[in-house]
Amino acid sequence: MTVEKILLQLLEELKELEVNPQINLDDDPNTVIFADLQLDSLDILSLAMQLEDAFNIEIDINDLPRDESLRALSEHLLKLSD
């Protein structure tokens, strides 16, 4: 598993959710901040469950780095898979 694979899956899952319309998910993942997506708690839970299933990992949603970029979030998820 790579950061790029996780990032692609993360972006795919986010496109299914109602994110802040001012955020373009096609922008550089180093600049899109997770918290700026303005996901509600149910969306975050749904996203975590989808990613857990996709990568066979366990995610504590309280430990998600919300003030990080999408790439940094993907790196965090990669560490969970080790």
N, C-alpha and C positions, 0 to 999 in steps of 0.2 A: 504494500500500500504506500502511496506517495501523497505528499501535500497537494499536488496538482489534482490527483484523483478525488481526494476529499473535497477540495475546493470546487471542483466541477459538480459533485453531488450536492454540496451545500447550496450552490447557486441554483441548481435544478429544483431543489426542495423549496428554496425561498421564492422562486417564481410562482409557486403554487399558493403562496400565502399573500395576504394583503399587507404589503409593506408600505412605508411612507412613499407617497407618489412623487415626492421630490428627489428620491434616490433612484439612480439608474444602476441596476444590478450589472450592467455591461461595462461600467466604469472599472478602473484599475482596482483590483481587490485589496491593494495595499492602502487605498485611500477611503474605501467604504467602511465605515465604523458600524459594528453590529448594533449598538444602542441607537444609532440614527435611523435604523429601519423601523423603529417604533412598533415592535411586535408586542402584542398583548401576551399575558401569561399562558393562555391556551395555545397560541401560535408557537411560543417557545417550547412548550411541552410537546406539541405535535412534531415540531422540527427535531427535537431531541430524540423522540421515539423513532422517527424515520431514519435518522442517522445511526441510531443504535442498531436497527435492523439491517441497514445497508452495510455496516462495517463490523458488526458483531462486537460492539463495545458497550460499556455502561457509562452513561453520562449523568452526572449530578448537575441538574440545571442551575443550582445555586453556585456552582463553581465555573460556569461559563464566563469567559472574559468579555463582558459586554462593552467595555470601553476600548476594545482592541479592533483592529482591522479584520476583514473576513479572512485574509491570509493568515493572520496571527491566530484566529479562531481555528482555522484548519490545522495549523501546526499543533495547537493544543489538543485537538482531536486525534492527531497522529500519535502523540505521546500516550494517549489513553489506549491505543491499540498495541503498544509494546508490551 
